[in-house]
Amino acid sequence: MRIAILGAGSLGTIIGGLITKGTLGEHEVTLIDTNEKHVEKLNEKGATITGFLEFNHPVIAKTPDNMDGIYDLVILLTKQTFNDTALTNLLNYINEDSVVCTLQNGIPEEFVSEYVGIERTVGGAVGFGATWIEPGVSMLTSKYEAVKNYAFDIGEINGQITPRIEMVKEILSNVGTTEIMTNLMEIRWSKVLMNATFSGMSAALGCTFGDVMDNEIAMKALSYVADETVKTAHANNYELIYMNGINMDDLELKNSETLEDKMELYHIGWDKHRDLKASMLQDLEKGIPCEIDYINGVVSKKGKEKSVKTPFNDKVIELVKKAEAGKYVPDFKTNLKEFERMLDF
């Protein structure tokens, strides 16, 4: 079987390297990325992982213009900001039997299926984080237990358990525990909550997840981001699920509940990710567009459609877009004051 890891950045380098090693040459695995220097180093020195996993393994890497033949399985990891270009090009390298598994942030299945067809689209969520260090090198910034225990939740859009989703599970299990779920969209909303909270605040404040967790103001604002996300999901008829060690629905602030009532849940869910810096923040550091419209933006958009107010998600979007337009990295103290004013500390 021919497998393409399309978008071999921080996560793709780790996933591609571990799948290549795990399949032991049984399948042809190719890491595909637009960064020519990255592709060159991957071919020269293999995929190198640092951080909570020290690993190196030879891989095959190509740029999109050097793709060839038909891929049976495409693991889609490009940022959604590049979907138009990536998916248009991909159509030349898949056939009616190919499977495209989108592991992108947000809720991308509908958009992806408009290009490749709903009959070829499956999806899932990634349960660990990574940071791109340099060409050929990616850092695992979540503890390795997160990879071993919560690597992927995947599923068919219609919730069925099919031979092809079993096949995708077999391949992804070379990375870590992979669960097939019959409620893909609830998984997606749960992952949106994971990203809108700590990734959103990490990008808005220019810091790591741990920096957010250690600051009372940042965490109180984050708790409202979570609450808005749960309420928006419920308004759209989706319950959230057990993910990353906790039931994401439990992060809703009901009645007189406060951050203090939820803090243990945040530690259970995110302590293992303290060293992680949001990929959106990494994009801001590089001066390139980030995925804020596909993460917190989903909450704001879907919330407005159902008359759910989302002021804290809106503020995250505002601060990130301001930094994106100005091509600067957000300052923690400056932007923390924005949330402090909202909270009336």
Sequence and secondary structure as in RCSB ss.txt:
>XXXX:A:sequence
MRIAILGAGSLGTIIGGLITKGTLGEHEVTLIDTNEKHVEKLNEKGATITGFLEFNHPVIAKTPDNMDGIYDLVI
LLTKQTFNDTALTNLLNYINEDSVVCTLQNGIPEEFVSEYVGIERTVGGAVGFGATWIEPGVSMLTSKYEAVKNY
AFDIGEINGQITPRIEMVKEILSNVGTTEIMTNLMEIRWSKVLMNATFSGMSAALGCTFGDVMDNEIAMKALSYV
ADETVKTAHANNYELIYMNGINMDDLELKNSETLEDKMELYHIGWDKHRDLKASMLQDLEKGIPCEIDYINGVVS
KKGKEKSVKTPFNDKVIELVKKAEAGKYVPDFKTNLKEFERMLDF
>XXXX:A:secstr
 EEEEES SHHHHHHHHHHHHHHTTSSEEEEE S HHHHHHHHHH EEEEES  EEE  EEE GGG  S  SEEE
E S GGGHHHHHHHHGGG  TT EEEE  SSS HHHHHHHH GGGEEEEEE   EEEEETTEEEE S HHHHHHH
SEEEEETT    HHHHHHHHHHTTTS EEE S HHHHHHHHHHHIIIIIHHHHHHTS HHHHHT HHHHHHHHHH
HHHHHHHHHHTT    EETTEEGGGGS  TT  HHHHHHHHHHHHGGGTT   HHHHHHHHT   SGGGTHHHHH
HHHHHTT   HHHHHHHHHHHHHHHHT    HHHHHHHHHHHHT 
